[in-house]
Structure formats: C-alpha cells, structure tokens
Amino acid sequence: MSNAKNCNAGRRFDFIRILALIAGFICTGCQLINQNHTLQTSRGIASANLVIQVSRELDGPEYAGIVSAIEYHPGNYPILTSNSHNRFSENLLDEYIGHFERMGILVRHRMVNPIMACNELGYELLKAWCNNDVQTYINNSRKADDDRSGSEASYGAFEELARFCLLKDNKTCSDIDGELMILQGFAQSGE
C-alpha cells in the first residue's frame, strides 16, 4: 500500500510540475507580447519625433520665403532666380527639398511610418513636389548624375514619398493646385 501511495504522490508531484511549467510558459509568452508592444510603441514615438523634427526645421525662418512662394502659388509659379525673376537660389532649394529627401530615406528604411510622414508633411511636400521649378531642378540634378530614374536617382526618396502621399490621398498635382485656388477664392470672398 505504501508503494501505491508513493506512486500516487509521485503522479501528483509530476502533475504539479507540469502545471508549473505551463504557467511559466504562459508568463514568458505574456512578457514577450508586452515587450513587443513596448518596442512597437517606442518605434512609433521615435518615428513621430523624426517627422516632427523635420517639420520644425522646415518651419524655420530660413525657409519662410521659399515655403510661402511654393505653398501660396500654383505649381507653375517660378521660385528660382532667373534672368526675369529674382527669387531663391538653387542652394536654398536644394536644402529645402533635401529635408523631404531625408524623410523619404527614413521612410524607405522603415524608420518612419509613411502615413505619419504624409499626415505631418503632406501639403508642404506635395506642393514642393508639384512645383515646376522643383521638377526642373530635380531633372537637371539627375541629368548631371547620369541617373534619371530608379530609387538611387537624385531625390528618388523624395519622389517615392511624394508619389505615396499623392496615391494615399488619391490626388494629382492638378488637384493640389485646384485646392489652392479654392482656398484662395474663400480667402478673397471673406468666407
């Protein structure tokens, strides 16, 4: 009988060990889920911080003139200095759209959420992308680099991000100019 008691006690002990092992696995799984959630949250915060940093840089006083020229005029408005217009230098334009290129690179490498980038920088980014002088500048840069297309082309990441934002919003550059005209119409009518 004592042998049967020992056998039953051994089975109970094995059962308790198995339950403890299962509970340990469940706790470990919960910790992994929690750590993954924390990691995702941290990545989201870091992504938002990068987008906000670029947005603040674009809001700086050194870009106020070029931002106004691009945002408050249709895409055919000349923003670069030429023989007939005294506007902005190619260096300033390069710095300005360089911020969008940097954001595009961060999106490309999945360091920034593209939807977050579009939501924060979308209008500025799209107005810049849709400006004729910006397009001419980018095309001339690509010709000089002998690389006119593809992801490695000059301002390729800016282009990818701009095209993503246009697609996300189901818009074209003509639509962006049309929205500007509507806003200007409201402003002139006092509504």
Number of C-alpha atoms within 10 A of each C-alpha: 6 7 8 9 10 11 12 12 12 12 12 12 12 12 12 12 12 12 12 12 12 12 12 12 12 12 12 12 12 12 12 12 12 12 12 12 12 12 12 12 12 12 16 16 13 14 21 17 13 17 23 16 12 17 18 10 14 20 12 10 10 12 16 11 13 19 21 12 20 24 19 15 18 21 25 13 13 20 25 20 13 11 6 7 10 11 14 16 13 15 9 14 19 16 13 18 19 15 17 27 23 15 25 24 20 19 21 17 10 12 17 23 18 21 15 16 25 21 12 16 20 18 16 17 23 26 22 24 23 20 22 16 21 23 15 11 15 21 18 14 17 18 14 11 11 11 14 18 13 12 15 11 18 22 24 19 23 25 22 18 26 25 16 15 23 19 11 12 12 9 13 15 16 12 12 17 20 13 13 18 15 11 14 14 12 11 10 9 8 7 7
